[in-house]
Amino acid sequence: MNGSPTSAPVDSRGRWRRLLRSRHDGDIARLAVPALGTLVAEPLYVLVDTAIVGRLGTDQLAGLALASTVLLTAHALLIFLAYGTTSTVARLMGAGRESDAARQSVQGLWLAVLLGTAAAVTIAMTREPILDLLGGQGQARREALIYLDISLIGLPFMMLVLAGSGAFNGRQDTRTPLLIAVAGAVLNLVVELILIPGLGYGIGASALSTVVAQILTGTVFVAAVVRWGRSQSAALGLHWPSIRRLTAAGRPLIVRAVALRGSFTLSAAVAARIGVAELAAYQIGIQIWATLALALDAVAIAGQALTGKWLGAGNADRARGAARRMIEIDIAVGAVAGLAVLLFRDELARAFSPDPAVIAATAAGLIWVAVTQPLNGYVFALDGILIGAGDLRYLGRTMAVTAVVFTLLALVLMWTEQGLNRLWAALVLFMTLRAVALWARWRTDRWIVLGA
């Protein structure tokens, strides 16, 4: 009898202790906290651009919305350069094959140069039809062309940043990418403040400041990876068989990225057809969404690195335990981020635009952004875990199905001329479907494959 009344509180305290503290917390924090700075670097450039360009006028902000949709689509399509490199290098490092890991990283840089250059040339040749497809009109379209033409110079360097950061994340070193990303973000901000508020230049100066930062960070990553490759006696030249293998391995991630970014691109097209103020409000809301999402993805980077490491080392129990803890942490981080957005939504809206119509539409949209952050945390954590496990085909297939559902819904919204609230609701449904698909995989052991 004496043991009965006291056992429940003890168990309860034990459950709380497990929830608040885990043996995996040190490894996760060591990787996730520095990864945050690296991961949000590119969206942070666009977020800074959004705040500064928003003071130039609504047409400029709408033009930035169109151009950044194109650029972030390229970023999303080729982000496998970071994710694929992270998981591959982590598995090789976990298996004790550092020389092979260095060789893969060098080839990743070559692939980044090839794909980044090809993407820049393709966009340059098709930019006007793309902007037409996105609904760009009038002065907003002209502003988008100015921003886009200058930004394409930095696109190959953006890809080098992805490949270089993936190499270091796979080595369980997220501090080096952090230092490089912080330097780039500070340079971008300083140059932009000098050129626009200081000297009175327009939207083109905003694009130029980002290009300068991308060239600096991409060059530094190349130097760092090449130095590691030389220390491991890895060949530095272009090796076509390795490039073909990297491309083949990244194909499911490209399918995933096409489906993911295609859905967000379609949502921008829907917003553009609602009105200029609505498109500007959507640009602000989606950039805050994207910045918070990638902040949550910092834990997913830890998921990629740690899952790959422990599976490469043959330790399934450690991999699953670390993965479960990362899910818990990302949901909690999402809840905190969502509460902050909800409390300060009016201040955030006014910070990005002086237009009353844009402010009102933005504040309403940020409610949707806020309430979905815990869900986003769950999705991004599981996404990173499965990428780290190399379960790429499943991710590609399920993302494609989810995107088809969202596309049908978005087309209905476009044809029926619904407002921004319906568009945000459709994006929430999109994330919910992703969460269900990822949960279905997580509850099985099919994603657990041991070895390098």
C-alpha positions in Angstrom: 0.0 0.0 0.0 2.8 2.4 0.9 4.4 2.0 -2.6 1.2 2.6 -4.5 0.6 6.3 -3.8 4.2 7.3 -4.4 5.0 5.4 -7.6 3.0 7.6 -9.9 4.7 10.9 -8.9 8.1 9.2 -9.2 7.2 8.0 -12.7 5.9 11.4 -13.5 9.1 13.1 -12.4 11.1 10.6 -14.5 9.0 11.3 -17.5 9.6 15.1 -17.1 13.3 14.5 -16.6 13.5 12.5 -19.8 11.5 15.2 -21.6 13.7 18.1 -20.3 17.1 16.4 -20.5 18.5 13.7 -22.8 22.0 12.3 -23.4 21.6 13.4 -27.0 21.1 17.1 -26.2 24.8 17.9 -26.2 25.4 16.5 -29.7 22.3 18.1 -31.1 23.0 21.5 -29.6 26.7 21.3 -30.8 25.5 20.8 -34.4 22.1 22.6 -34.5 23.0 25.9 -32.9 25.8 26.8 -35.3 23.9 25.3 -38.3 21.2 27.8 -37.7 23.3 30.7 -38.9 24.5 28.8 -42.0 21.1 27.5 -42.9 19.2 30.8 -42.8 22.0 32.8 -44.6 20.3 32.9 -48.1 16.7 33.5 -46.9 18.2 36.1 -44.5 19.7 37.9 -47.4 16.2 38.1 -49.0 14.6 39.0 -45.7 17.0 41.9 -45.3 16.3 42.9 -48.9 12.6 42.7 -48.2 12.8 45.1 -45.2 15.0 47.6 -47.1 13.3 47.4 -50.5 9.9 47.6 -48.8 10.8 51.2 -47.9 11.3 52.1 -51.5 7.7 51.4 -52.5 5.0 48.7 -53.0 6.0 48.1 -56.7 9.6 47.5 -55.7 8.5 45.1 -53.0 6.2 43.3 -55.4 9.1 43.1 -57.9 11.3 41.6 -55.2 8.6 39.0 -54.4 8.6 37.9 -58.0 12.4 37.8 -58.4 13.1 36.1 -55.1 10.5 33.4 -55.9 12.6 32.5 -58.9 15.9 32.7 -57.0 14.7 30.7 -54.0 13.2 28.1 -56.4 16.7 27.6 -57.8 18.1 27.4 -54.2 15.5 24.9 -53.2 15.9 22.7 -56.3 19.7 22.5 -55.8 19.7 22.3 -52.0 20.4 18.6 -52.4 24.0 19.8 -52.8 23.9 20.5 -49.1 21.6 17.7 -47.9 23.0 14.9 -50.0 26.6 15.9 -49.1 25.8 16.0 -45.4 24.3 12.5 -45.2 27.0 10.9 -47.4 29.9 12.5 -45.7 28.4 11.7 -42.2 28.1 8.0 -43.1 31.6 7.8 -44.4 33.0 9.6 -41.3 31.0 7.3 -39.1 32.5 4.3 -40.8 36.0 5.8 -40.4 36.6 6.6 -44.1 37.7 10.3 -43.9 39.6 10.2 -47.2 36.6 9.1 -49.1 34.5 11.7 -47.4 37.0 14.5 -48.5 36.9 13.2 -52.0 33.1 13.3 -52.1 33.2 16.8 -50.8 35.5 18.0 -53.5 33.4 16.5 -56.2 30.4 18.1 -54.6 32.0 21.5 -55.3 32.5 20.7 -58.9 28.9 19.6 -59.2 27.9 22.9 -57.5 29.8 24.9 -60.1 28.3 23.0 -63.0 24.7 23.1 -61.8 24.9 26.7 -60.6 26.2 28.0 -63.9 23.6 26.0 -65.8 20.8 27.3 -63.6 22.0 30.9 -64.1 22.2 30.6 -67.9 18.7 28.9 -68.0 17.1 31.6 -65.9 18.7 34.4 -67.9 17.3 32.9 -71.1 13.8 32.3 -69.7 13.4 35.1 -67.1 10.7 37.0 -69.0 8.3 34.1 -69.6 8.9 33.0 -66.0 7.8 36.4 -64.7 4.8 36.3 -67.0 3.9 32.9 -65.6 4.1 34.3 -62.1 1.7 37.1 -63.0 4.3 39.9 -63.0 2.9 43.1 -64.5 3.8 46.8 -65.0 6.3 48.4 -62.8 6.5 45.4 -60.5 7.7 43.3 -63.4 10.3 45.8 -64.5 11.7 46.0 -60.9 11.8 42.1 -60.8 13.9 42.0 -64.0 16.4 44.5 -62.6 16.8 42.5 -59.4 17.0 39.1 -61.2 19.5 40.1 -63.9 22.0 41.2 -61.3 21.4 38.4 -58.9 22.2 35.7 -61.4 25.8 36.6 -61.2 25.9 35.2 -57.7 23.9 32.0 -58.3 26.9 29.6 -58.9 28.5 31.0 -55.7 25.3 30.3 -53.8 25.5 26.7 -54.9 29.2 26.5 -53.7 27.9 27.6 -50.3 25.4 24.8 -50.3 28.0 22.1 -51.2 30.6 23.5 -48.8 28.3 23.7 -45.9 27.1 20.2 -46.5 30.7 18.9 -46.4 31.4 20.5 -43.1 28.0 19.5 -41.6 28.8 15.9 -42.5 32.1 16.2 -40.6 30.1 17.2 -37.5 31.6 20.7 -37.9 28.8 23.3 -38.1 30.9 26.1 -36.6 33.0 26.8 -39.7 29.9 27.3 -41.9 28.5 29.5 -39.2 31.5 31.9 -39.2 31.4 32.1 -43.0 27.6 32.7 -43.1 27.8 35.5 -40.5 30.5 37.3 -42.4 28.4 37.1 -45.6 25.3 38.3 -43.9 27.0 41.3 -42.2 28.7 42.3 -45.5 25.3 42.0 -47.3 23.7 44.3 -44.8 26.4 46.9 -44.7 26.7 47.2 -48.5 22.9 47.4 -48.9 22.6 50.1 -46.2 25.3 52.2 -47.9 23.9 51.9 -51.4 20.2 52.3 -50.7 19.4 54.5 -47.7 22.9 56.1 -47.8 23.4 56.8 -51.5 19.8 56.6 -52.7 20.1 53.7 -55.2 17.2 51.4 -56.0 16.4 47.7 -56.1 19.5 46.9 -58.2 21.7 47.9 -55.4 19.9 45.4 -53.2 20.7 42.6 -55.6 24.3 43.7 -55.9 24.9 43.6 -52.2 23.7 40.0 -52.0 25.9 39.0 -55.0 29.0 40.5 -53.3 28.3 38.5 -50.1 27.7 35.3 -52.1 31.0 35.6 -54.0 32.9 36.1 -50.7 31.3 33.1 -48.9 31.4 30.8 -51.9 35.1 31.4 -52.4 35.9 30.8 -48.7 34.1 27.5 -48.7 36.0 26.4 -51.8 39.3 27.2 -50.1 38.3 25.4 -46.9 37.1 22.2 -48.6 40.2 22.1 -50.9 42.5 22.4 -47.9 40.7 19.4 -46.3 41.0 17.4 -49.5 44.7 18.0 -49.8 45.2 17.0 -46.1 43.5 13.7 -47.0 45.4 13.2 -50.3 42.1 13.4 -52.2 42.1 14.1 -55.9 41.0 17.7 -56.6 40.3 17.4 -60.3 36.9 16.9 -61.9 36.0 13.2 -61.8 33.0 12.5 -64.1 32.1 9.0 -62.6 31.8 10.6 -59.2 29.7 13.5 -60.6 27.4 11.0 -62.2 27.0 9.1 -58.9 26.4 12.3 -57.0 23.8 13.4 -59.5 22.0 10.0 -59.4 22.0 9.9 -55.6 20.5 13.4 -55.6 17.8 12.7 -58.1 15.1 11.8 -55.4 16.0 15.0 -53.6 15.6 17.0 -56.8 12.1 15.5 -57.2 11.4 16.4 -53.6 12.6 19.9 -54.1 10.7 20.4 -57.4 7.5 19.3 -55.7 8.2 21.5 -52.6 9.3 24.6 -54.3 6.8 24.2 -57.1 4.0 24.3 -54.6 5.4 27.6 -53.1 5.9 29.1 -56.5 2.3 28.3 -57.4 1.2 30.0 -54.2 3.1 33.1 -55.3 1.3 33.1 -58.6 -2.0 32.8 -56.9 -1.1 35.8 -54.6 0.0 37.8 -57.6 -3.4 37.4 -59.2 -5.2 38.7 -56.1 -3.6 42.1 -56.2 -0.3 44.1 -55.8 -0.9 44.8 -52.0 -1.8 41.1 -51.5 1.3 40.0 -53.3 3.5 42.3 -51.2 1.9 41.0 -48.0 2.4 37.4 -49.2 6.1 38.2 -49.9 6.5 39.4 -46.3 4.6 36.5 -44.8 6.3 33.8 -46.8 9.8 35.2 -46.2 9.1 35.1 -42.4 7.7 31.6 -42.8 10.8 30.5 -44.8 13.2 32.0 -42.4 11.5 30.4 -39.4 11.2 27.1 -41.3 15.0 27.0 -42.0 15.7 28.0 -38.4 13.7 24.9 -37.4 15.7 23.0 -40.1 18.8 23.7 -38.1 17.7 20.7 -35.9 17.1 18.8 -39.1 20.7 19.5 -40.1 21.7 17.9 -36.8 19.3 15.1 -37.7 21.1 14.5 -41.1 24.6 14.5 -39.5 23.8 12.4 -36.4 21.5 9.9 -38.2 24.1 9.4 -40.9 26.9 9.1 -38.4 25.3 6.5 -36.1 23.9 4.5 -39.0 27.3 4.6 -40.7 28.8 3.3 -37.4 26.2 0.5 -37.3 24.4 1.8 -34.1 20.7 1.7 -34.8 19.6 2.3 -31.2 21.7 5.5 -31.0 20.3 6.7 -34.3 16.7 6.2 -33.3 17.2 7.7 -29.9 18.8 10.9 -31.2 16.1 11.1 -33.9 13.3 11.0 -31.3 14.9 13.7 -29.3 15.4 16.0 -32.3 11.6 15.7 -33.0 10.8 16.8 -29.5 13.2 19.7 -29.6 12.0 21.0 -33.0 8.3 20.9 -32.0 9.2 23.0 -28.9 11.2 25.5 -30.9 8.4 25.8 -33.3 5.9 26.5 -30.5 8.2 29.3 -29.2 8.7 30.8 -32.6 5.0 30.7 -33.4 4.1 32.5 -30.1 6.7 35.2 -30.9 5.2 35.8 -34.4 1.7 35.9 -33.0 2.5 38.4 -30.3 4.5 40.8 -32.6 2.6 40.3 -35.9 1.5 44.0 -36.1 5.0 45.2 -35.4 6.5 42.8 -38.0 4.0 44.0 -40.6 4.8 47.7 -40.1 8.6 47.0 -40.2 8.3 45.7 -43.8 6.0 48.3 -45.4 4.4 51.7 -44.7 1.4 50.9 -46.9 -1.8 50.4 -44.7 -3.3 47.8 -47.1 -0.1 45.8 -47.0 0.2 46.0 -43.2 -3.4 44.8 -42.7 -3.0 41.8 -45.1 0.4 40.9 -43.6 -0.8 41.0 -40.0 -3.7 38.6 -40.9 -1.4 36.3 -42.8 1.1 36.1 -39.9 -1.6 34.5 -37.7 -1.5 31.5 -40.1 2.3 31.6 -40.0 2.3 31.5 -36.2 -0.1 28.7 -35.6 1.7 26.3 -38.0 5.2 26.6 -36.5 5.0 23.5 -34.2 3.7 21.4 -37.1 6.6 22.8 -39.3 9.0 21.8 -36.6 7.7 18.2 -36.6 7.9 18.1 -40.4 11.4 19.5 -40.7 12.9 17.3 -38.0 11.6 14.1 -39.6 12.6 15.3 -43.0 16.2 15.8 -41.9 16.2 12.4 -40.1 15.1 10.5 -43.2 17.5 12.4 -45.4 20.3 11.5 -43.0 19.2 7.9 -43.2 19.3 8.0 -47.0 15.6 7.2 -47.3 15.4 9.5 -50.3 13.1 7.7 -52.7 10.3 7.6 -50.1 10.8 11.4 -49.5 10.6 12.1 -53.3 7.5 10.0 -53.9 5.5 11.3 -51.0 6.4 14.9 -51.6 5.3 14.5 -55.3 1.9 13.2 -54.2 1.5 15.9 -51.6 2.4 18.6 -54.2 -0.2 17.3 -56.7 -2.9 17.7 -54.0 -1.8 21.2 -53.3 -1.6 22.1 -57.0 -5.2 21.1 -57.5 -6.3 23.1 -54.5 -4.3 26.2 -55.6 -5.8 26.0 -59.1 -9.3 26.0 -57.6 -8.3 29.1 -55.5 -7.0 30.8 -58.6 -10.1 30.1 -60.7 -12.5 31.1 -57.9 -10.5 34.3 -57.1 -10.3 33.5 -53.4 -8.4 35.8 -50.9 -5.1 35.3 -49.0 -6.7 33.6 -46.1 -7.8 30.7 -48.3 -4.3 30.5 -49.8 -2.7 30.4 -46.3 -5.1 27.6 -45.3 -4.1 25.6 -48.4 -0.4 25.9 -47.3 -1.3 24.6 -43.9 -3.0 21.6 -45.4 0.1 21.0 -47.5 2.3 20.9 -44.4 -0.3 18.6 -42.6 -0.2 16.1 -45.5 3.6 16.1 -45.3 3.5 15.4 -41.6 1.2 12.4 -42.1 3.5 10.9 -44.7 6.6 11.3 -42.6 5.0 9.9 -39.5 3.9 6.8 -41.5 7.6 6.1 -42.4 9.0 7.0 -39.0 6.9 4.5 -37.1 8.5 1.7 -39.1 12.1 0.6 -39.2 12.4 0.7 -43.0 14.5 3.8 -42.9 17.1 2.2 -40.8 19.9 0.9 -43.0 23.3 0.3 -41.4 26.8 0.9 -42.8 28.6 3.4 -45.0 
